[in-house]
Amino acid sequence: MKAVNDGKMAATVAQQPKLIGELGIQFAEKVANGENVEANIPADLMLVVKE
């Protein structure tokens, strides 16, 4: 993020660990209840640009 704010990079992407954790809990509950879930569950990334 420093490189983006310093103008050395135009943009980058950030993972969202809170969202990843929330999705993990949601899908763990589904599995525990016997539901089928996808093998890969995407979590949206966040575009980071100069403030």
Secondary structure by P-SEA (a helix, b strand, c coil): ccccccccccccccccaaaaaaaaaaaaaaaaabbbbbcbbbbbbbbbccc
